[in-house]
Amino acid sequence: MSQMNYSELLKHRDDLKRIAAKYKIREIYVIGSVARDQTSSSSDIDFLIELAEGASALGVGGFSYEAEKLLGISVDVIPSFALPGISDGQFKANIEDDAIAL
């Protein structure tokens, strides 16, 4: 797996936005180690996404798969509608604090 920081990720912004539109994803936020500029060789890329009306759970998987192929690195995706269900308050706060719009 290759290492990717935020500035490297920005080089793929237009392609990621195109993929997101295909799956009715309204907004993409970078979270986790890439957002905090604390990546290592074992880091993946974590995205928080906002779905547009008419989007489906299959679209979340499709976006994740295509983003992973594009970037050549493991991708994790958390849809924003899942945030209220996260019981670990610190984890939820970290997600909200880290989020940087792509």
Phi and psi in radians as a Rosetta constraint file:
Dihedral C 1 N 2 CA 2 C 2 CIRCULARHARMONIC -1.567 0.35
Dihedral N 2 CA 2 C 2 N 3 CIRCULARHARMONIC 2.732 0.35
Dihedral C 2 N 3 CA 3 C 3 CIRCULARHARMONIC -1.587 0.35
Dihedral N 3 CA 3 C 3 N 4 CIRCULARHARMONIC 2.430 0.35
Dihedral C 3 N 4 CA 4 C 4 CIRCULARHARMONIC -2.379 0.35
Dihedral N 4 CA 4 C 4 N 5 CIRCULARHARMONIC 2.273 0.35
Dihedral C 4 N 5 CA 5 C 5 CIRCULARHARMONIC -1.797 0.35
Dihedral N 5 CA 5 C 5 N 6 CIRCULARHARMONIC 3.128 0.35
Dihedral C 5 N 6 CA 6 C 6 CIRCULARHARMONIC -1.088 0.35
Dihedral N 6 CA 6 C 6 N 7 CIRCULARHARMONIC -0.731 0.35
Dihedral C 6 N 7 CA 7 C 7 CIRCULARHARMONIC -1.151 0.35
Dihedral N 7 CA 7 C 7 N 8 CIRCULARHARMONIC -0.606 0.35
Dihedral C 7 N 8 CA 8 C 8 CIRCULARHARMONIC -1.169 0.35
Dihedral N 8 CA 8 C 8 N 9 CIRCULARHARMONIC -0.723 0.35
Dihedral C 8 N 9 CA 9 C 9 CIRCULARHARMONIC -1.074 0.35
Dihedral N 9 CA 9 C 9 N 10 CIRCULARHARMONIC -0.663 0.35
Dihedral C 9 N 10 CA 10 C 10 CIRCULARHARMONIC -1.051 0.35
Dihedral N 10 CA 10 C 10 N 11 CIRCULARHARMONIC -0.459 0.35
Dihedral C 10 N 11 CA 11 C 11 CIRCULARHARMONIC -1.115 0.35
Dihedral N 11 CA 11 C 11 N 12 CIRCULARHARMONIC -0.341 0.35
Dihedral C 11 N 12 CA 12 C 12 CIRCULARHARMONIC -1.858 0.35
Dihedral N 12 CA 12 C 12 N 13 CIRCULARHARMONIC 0.154 0.35
Dihedral C 12 N 13 CA 13 C 13 CIRCULARHARMONIC -0.962 0.35
Dihedral N 13 CA 13 C 13 N 14 CIRCULARHARMONIC -0.856 0.35
Dihedral C 13 N 14 CA 14 C 14 CIRCULARHARMONIC -1.074 0.35
Dihedral N 14 CA 14 C 14 N 15 CIRCULARHARMONIC -0.738 0.35
Dihedral C 14 N 15 CA 15 C 15 CIRCULARHARMONIC -1.148 0.35
Dihedral N 15 CA 15 C 15 N 16 CIRCULARHARMONIC -0.712 0.35
Dihedral C 15 N 16 CA 16 C 16 CIRCULARHARMONIC -1.140 0.35
Dihedral N 16 CA 16 C 16 N 17 CIRCULARHARMONIC -0.677 0.35
Dihedral C 16 N 17 CA 17 C 17 CIRCULARHARMONIC -1.132 0.35
Dihedral N 17 CA 17 C 17 N 18 CIRCULARHARMONIC -0.675 0.35
Dihedral C 17 N 18 CA 18 C 18 CIRCULARHARMONIC -1.114 0.35
Dihedral N 18 CA 18 C 18 N 19 CIRCULARHARMONIC -0.793 0.35
Dihedral C 18 N 19 CA 19 C 19 CIRCULARHARMONIC -1.081 0.35
Dihedral N 19 CA 19 C 19 N 20 CIRCULARHARMONIC -0.764 0.35
Dihedral C 19 N 20 CA 20 C 20 CIRCULARHARMONIC -1.039 0.35
Dihedral N 20 CA 20 C 20 N 21 CIRCULARHARMONIC -0.779 0.35
Dihedral C 20 N 21 CA 21 C 21 CIRCULARHARMONIC -1.062 0.35
Dihedral N 21 CA 21 C 21 N 22 CIRCULARHARMONIC -0.666 0.35
Dihedral C 21 N 22 CA 22 C 22 CIRCULARHARMONIC -1.023 0.35
Dihedral N 22 CA 22 C 22 N 23 CIRCULARHARMONIC -0.594 0.35
Dihedral C 22 N 23 CA 23 C 23 CIRCULARHARMONIC -1.825 0.35
Dihedral N 23 CA 23 C 23 N 24 CIRCULARHARMONIC 0.309 0.35
Dihedral C 23 N 24 CA 24 C 24 CIRCULARHARMONIC 1.022 0.35
Dihedral N 24 CA 24 C 24 N 25 CIRCULARHARMONIC 0.757 0.35
Dihedral C 24 N 25 CA 25 C 25 CIRCULARHARMONIC -1.755 0.35
Dihedral N 25 CA 25 C 25 N 26 CIRCULARHARMONIC 2.106 0.35
Dihedral C 25 N 26 CA 26 C 26 CIRCULARHARMONIC -1.382 0.35
Dihedral N 26 CA 26 C 26 N 27 CIRCULARHARMONIC -0.681 0.35
Dihedral C 26 N 27 CA 27 C 27 CIRCULARHARMONIC -2.540 0.35
Dihedral N 27 CA 27 C 27 N 28 CIRCULARHARMONIC 2.525 0.35
Dihedral C 27 N 28 CA 28 C 28 CIRCULARHARMONIC -2.117 0.35
Dihedral N 28 CA 28 C 28 N 29 CIRCULARHARMONIC 2.265 0.35
Dihedral C 28 N 29 CA 29 C 29 CIRCULARHARMONIC -2.089 0.35
Dihedral N 29 CA 29 C 29 N 30 CIRCULARHARMONIC 2.415 0.35
Dihedral C 29 N 30 CA 30 C 30 CIRCULARHARMONIC -1.539 0.35
Dihedral N 30 CA 30 C 30 N 31 CIRCULARHARMONIC 2.313 0.35
Dihedral C 30 N 31 CA 31 C 31 CIRCULARHARMONIC -2.301 0.35
Dihedral N 31 CA 31 C 31 N 32 CIRCULARHARMONIC 3.085 0.35
Dihedral C 31 N 32 CA 32 C 32 CIRCULARHARMONIC 1.364 0.35
Dihedral N 32 CA 32 C 32 N 33 CIRCULARHARMONIC -2.691 0.35
Dihedral C 32 N 33 CA 33 C 33 CIRCULARHARMONIC -1.084 0.35
Dihedral N 33 CA 33 C 33 N 34 CIRCULARHARMONIC -0.592 0.35
Dihedral C 33 N 34 CA 34 C 34 CIRCULARHARMONIC -1.169 0.35
Dihedral N 34 CA 34 C 34 N 35 CIRCULARHARMONIC -0.733 0.35
Dihedral C 34 N 35 CA 35 C 35 CIRCULARHARMONIC -1.151 0.35
Dihedral N 35 CA 35 C 35 N 36 CIRCULARHARMONIC -0.585 0.35
Dihedral C 35 N 36 CA 36 C 36 CIRCULARHARMONIC -1.549 0.35
Dihedral N 36 CA 36 C 36 N 37 CIRCULARHARMONIC -0.006 0.35
Dihedral C 36 N 37 CA 37 C 37 CIRCULARHARMONIC 0.981 0.35
Dihedral N 37 CA 37 C 37 N 38 CIRCULARHARMONIC 0.824 0.35
Dihedral C 37 N 38 CA 38 C 38 CIRCULARHARMONIC -2.238 0.35
Dihedral N 38 CA 38 C 38 N 39 CIRCULARHARMONIC 0.688 0.35
Dihedral C 38 N 39 CA 39 C 39 CIRCULARHARMONIC -1.331 0.35
Dihedral N 39 CA 39 C 39 N 40 CIRCULARHARMONIC 2.705 0.35
Dihedral C 39 N 40 CA 40 C 40 CIRCULARHARMONIC -2.362 0.35
Dihedral N 40 CA 40 C 40 N 41 CIRCULARHARMONIC 3.120 0.35
Dihedral C 40 N 41 CA 41 C 41 CIRCULARHARMONIC -1.129 0.35
Dihedral N 41 CA 41 C 41 N 42 CIRCULARHARMONIC -0.319 0.35
Dihedral C 41 N 42 CA 42 C 42 CIRCULARHARMONIC -1.737 0.35
Dihedral N 42 CA 42 C 42 N 43 CIRCULARHARMONIC 0.062 0.35
Dihedral C 42 N 43 CA 43 C 43 CIRCULARHARMONIC -1.256 0.35
Dihedral N 43 CA 43 C 43 N 44 CIRCULARHARMONIC 2.497 0.35
Dihedral C 43 N 44 CA 44 C 44 CIRCULARHARMONIC -1.807 0.35
Dihedral N 44 CA 44 C 44 N 45 CIRCULARHARMONIC -3.013 0.35
Dihedral C 44 N 45 CA 45 C 45 CIRCULARHARMONIC -2.016 0.35
Dihedral N 45 CA 45 C 45 N 46 CIRCULARHARMONIC 2.273 0.35
Dihedral C 45 N 46 CA 46 C 46 CIRCULARHARMONIC -1.946 0.35
Dihedral N 46 CA 46 C 46 N 47 CIRCULARHARMONIC 2.280 0.35
Dihedral C 46 N 47 CA 47 C 47 CIRCULARHARMONIC -2.101 0.35
Dihedral N 47 CA 47 C 47 N 48 CIRCULARHARMONIC 2.447 0.35
Dihedral C 47 N 48 CA 48 C 48 CIRCULARHARMONIC -1.829 0.35
Dihedral N 48 CA 48 C 48 N 49 CIRCULARHARMONIC 2.260 0.35
Dihedral C 48 N 49 CA 49 C 49 CIRCULARHARMONIC -2.169 0.35
Dihedral N 49 CA 49 C 49 N 50 CIRCULARHARMONIC 2.589 0.35
Dihedral C 49 N 50 CA 50 C 50 CIRCULARHARMONIC -1.897 0.35
Dihedral N 50 CA 50 C 50 N 51 CIRCULARHARMONIC 2.174 0.35
Dihedral C 50 N 51 CA 51 C 51 CIRCULARHARMONIC -1.530 0.35
Dihedral N 51 CA 51 C 51 N 52 CIRCULARHARMONIC 2.510 0.35
Dihedral C 51 N 52 CA 52 C 52 CIRCULARHARMONIC -1.454 0.35
Dihedral N 52 CA 52 C 52 N 53 CIRCULARHARMONIC 2.891 0.35
Dihedral C 52 N 53 CA 53 C 53 CIRCULARHARMONIC -1.024 0.35
Dihedral N 53 CA 53 C 53 N 54 CIRCULARHARMONIC 2.383 0.35
Dihedral C 53 N 54 CA 54 C 54 CIRCULARHARMONIC 1.565 0.35
Dihedral N 54 CA 54 C 54 N 55 CIRCULARHARMONIC -0.031 0.35
Dihedral C 54 N 55 CA 55 C 55 CIRCULARHARMONIC -1.292 0.35
Dihedral N 55 CA 55 C 55 N 56 CIRCULARHARMONIC 2.750 0.35
Dihedral C 55 N 56 CA 56 C 56 CIRCULARHARMONIC -2.216 0.35
Dihedral N 56 CA 56 C 56 N 57 CIRCULARHARMONIC 2.884 0.35
Dihedral C 56 N 57 CA 57 C 57 CIRCULARHARMONIC -1.082 0.35
Dihedral N 57 CA 57 C 57 N 58 CIRCULARHARMONIC -0.570 0.35
Dihedral C 57 N 58 CA 58 C 58 CIRCULARHARMONIC -1.115 0.35
Dihedral N 58 CA 58 C 58 N 59 CIRCULARHARMONIC -0.550 0.35
Dihedral C 58 N 59 CA 59 C 59 CIRCULARHARMONIC -1.138 0.35
Dihedral N 59 CA 59 C 59 N 60 CIRCULARHARMONIC -0.612 0.35
Dihedral C 59 N 60 CA 60 C 60 CIRCULARHARMONIC -1.079 0.35
Dihedral N 60 CA 60 C 60 N 61 CIRCULARHARMONIC -0.795 0.35
Dihedral C 60 N 61 CA 61 C 61 CIRCULARHARMONIC -1.134 0.35
Dihedral N 61 CA 61 C 61 N 62 CIRCULARHARMONIC -0.701 0.35
Dihedral C 61 N 62 CA 62 C 62 CIRCULARHARMONIC -1.106 0.35
Dihedral N 62 CA 62 C 62 N 63 CIRCULARHARMONIC -0.752 0.35
Dihedral C 62 N 63 CA 63 C 63 CIRCULARHARMONIC -1.074 0.35
Dihedral N 63 CA 63 C 63 N 64 CIRCULARHARMONIC -0.814 0.35
Dihedral C 63 N 64 CA 64 C 64 CIRCULARHARMONIC -1.020 0.35
Dihedral N 64 CA 64 C 64 N 65 CIRCULARHARMONIC -0.810 0.35
Dihedral C 64 N 65 CA 65 C 65 CIRCULARHARMONIC -1.089 0.35
Dihedral N 65 CA 65 C 65 N 66 CIRCULARHARMONIC -0.847 0.35
Dihedral C 65 N 66 CA 66 C 66 CIRCULARHARMONIC -1.200 0.35
Dihedral N 66 CA 66 C 66 N 67 CIRCULARHARMONIC -0.632 0.35
Dihedral C 66 N 67 CA 67 C 67 CIRCULARHARMONIC -1.131 0.35
Dihedral N 67 CA 67 C 67 N 68 CIRCULARHARMONIC -0.716 0.35
Dihedral C 67 N 68 CA 68 C 68 CIRCULARHARMONIC -1.104 0.35
Dihedral N 68 CA 68 C 68 N 69 CIRCULARHARMONIC -0.749 0.35
Dihedral C 68 N 69 CA 69 C 69 CIRCULARHARMONIC -1.091 0.35
Dihedral N 69 CA 69 C 69 N 70 CIRCULARHARMONIC -0.770 0.35
Dihedral C 69 N 70 CA 70 C 70 CIRCULARHARMONIC -1.103 0.35
Dihedral N 70 CA 70 C 70 N 71 CIRCULARHARMONIC -0.819 0.35
Dihedral C 70 N 71 CA 71 C 71 CIRCULARHARMONIC -1.509 0.35
Dihedral N 71 CA 71 C 71 N 72 CIRCULARHARMONIC -0.361 0.35
Dihedral C 71 N 72 CA 72 C 72 CIRCULARHARMONIC 1.217 0.35
Dihedral N 72 CA 72 C 72 N 73 CIRCULARHARMONIC 0.501 0.35
Dihedral C 72 N 73 CA 73 C 73 CIRCULARHARMONIC -2.584 0.35
Dihedral N 73 CA 73 C 73 N 74 CIRCULARHARMONIC 2.639 0.35
Dihedral C 73 N 74 CA 74 C 74 CIRCULARHARMONIC -1.049 0.35
Dihedral N 74 CA 74 C 74 N 75 CIRCULARHARMONIC 2.405 0.35
Dihedral C 74 N 75 CA 75 C 75 CIRCULARHARMONIC -2.202 0.35
Dihedral N 75 CA 75 C 75 N 76 CIRCULARHARMONIC 2.320 0.35
Dihedral C 75 N 76 CA 76 C 76 CIRCULARHARMONIC -2.007 0.35
Dihedral N 76 CA 76 C 76 N 77 CIRCULARHARMONIC 2.428 0.35
Dihedral C 76 N 77 CA 77 C 77 CIRCULARHARMONIC -2.213 0.35
Dihedral N 77 CA 77 C 77 N 78 CIRCULARHARMONIC 2.274 0.35
Dihedral C 77 N 78 CA 78 C 78 CIRCULARHARMONIC -2.057 0.35
Dihedral N 78 CA 78 C 78 N 79 CIRCULARHARMONIC 2.055 0.35
Dihedral C 78 N 79 CA 79 C 79 CIRCULARHARMONIC -1.286 0.35
Dihedral N 79 CA 79 C 79 N 80 CIRCULARHARMONIC 2.463 0.35
Dihedral C 79 N 80 CA 80 C 80 CIRCULARHARMONIC -1.052 0.35
Dihedral N 80 CA 80 C 80 N 81 CIRCULARHARMONIC -0.483 0.35
Dihedral C 80 N 81 CA 81 C 81 CIRCULARHARMONIC -1.161 0.35
Dihedral N 81 CA 81 C 81 N 82 CIRCULARHARMONIC -0.267 0.35
Dihedral C 81 N 82 CA 82 C 82 CIRCULARHARMONIC -1.443 0.35
Dihedral N 82 CA 82 C 82 N 83 CIRCULARHARMONIC -0.292 0.35
Dihedral C 82 N 83 CA 83 C 83 CIRCULARHARMONIC -0.974 0.35
Dihedral N 83 CA 83 C 83 N 84 CIRCULARHARMONIC -0.785 0.35
Dihedral C 83 N 84 CA 84 C 84 CIRCULARHARMONIC -1.063 0.35
Dihedral N 84 CA 84 C 84 N 85 CIRCULARHARMONIC -0.424 0.35
Dihedral C 84 N 85 CA 85 C 85 CIRCULARHARMONIC -1.511 0.35
Dihedral N 85 CA 85 C 85 N 86 CIRCULARHARMONIC -0.061 0.35
Dihedral C 85 N 86 CA 86 C 86 CIRCULARHARMONIC -1.377 0.35
Dihedral N 86 CA 86 C 86 N 87 CIRCULARHARMONIC 2.047 0.35
Dihedral C 86 N 87 CA 87 C 87 CIRCULARHARMONIC -1.460 0.35
Dihedral N 87 CA 87 C 87 N 88 CIRCULARHARMONIC -0.371 0.35
Dihedral C 87 N 88 CA 88 C 88 CIRCULARHARMONIC -1.413 0.35
Dihedral N 88 CA 88 C 88 N 89 CIRCULARHARMONIC 1.783 0.35
Dihedral C 88 N 89 CA 89 C 89 CIRCULARHARMONIC -1.040 0.35
Dihedral N 89 CA 89 C 89 N 90 CIRCULARHARMONIC -0.667 0.35
Dihedral C 89 N 90 CA 90 C 90 CIRCULARHARMONIC -1.185 0.35
Dihedral N 90 CA 90 C 90 N 91 CIRCULARHARMONIC -0.729 0.35
Dihedral C 90 N 91 CA 91 C 91 CIRCULARHARMONIC -1.069 0.35
Dihedral N 91 CA 91 C 91 N 92 CIRCULARHARMONIC -0.800 0.35
Dihedral C 91 N 92 CA 92 C 92 CIRCULARHARMONIC -1.078 0.35
Dihedral N 92 CA 92 C 92 N 93 CIRCULARHARMONIC -0.766 0.35
Dihedral C 92 N 93 CA 93 C 93 CIRCULARHARMONIC -1.094 0.35
Dihedral N 93 CA 93 C 93 N 94 CIRCULARHARMONIC -0.684 0.35
Dihedral C 93 N 94 CA 94 C 94 CIRCULARHARMONIC -1.078 0.35
Dihedral N 94 CA 94 C 94 N 95 CIRCULARHARMONIC -0.751 0.35
Dihedral C 94 N 95 CA 95 C 95 CIRCULARHARMONIC -1.042 0.35
Dihedral N 95 CA 95 C 95 N 96 CIRCULARHARMONIC -0.860 0.35
Dihedral C 95 N 96 CA 96 C 96 CIRCULARHARMONIC -1.153 0.35
Dihedral N 96 CA 96 C 96 N 97 CIRCULARHARMONIC -0.652 0.35
Dihedral C 96 N 97 CA 97 C 97 CIRCULARHARMONIC -1.251 0.35
Dihedral N 97 CA 97 C 97 N 98 CIRCULARHARMONIC -0.633 0.35
Dihedral C 97 N 98 CA 98 C 98 CIRCULARHARMONIC -1.307 0.35
Dihedral N 98 CA 98 C 98 N 99 CIRCULARHARMONIC -0.507 0.35
Dihedral C 98 N 99 CA 99 C 99 CIRCULARHARMONIC -0.963 0.35
Dihedral N 99 CA 99 C 99 N 100 CIRCULARHARMONIC 2.116 0.35
Dihedral C 99 N 100 CA 100 C 100 CIRCULARHARMONIC -2.145 0.35
Dihedral N 100 CA 100 C 100 N 101 CIRCULARHARMONIC 2.128 0.35
Dihedral C 100 N 101 CA 101 C 101 CIRCULARHARMONIC -1.070 0.35
Dihedral N 101 CA 101 C 101 N 102 CIRCULARHARMONIC 2.383 0.35
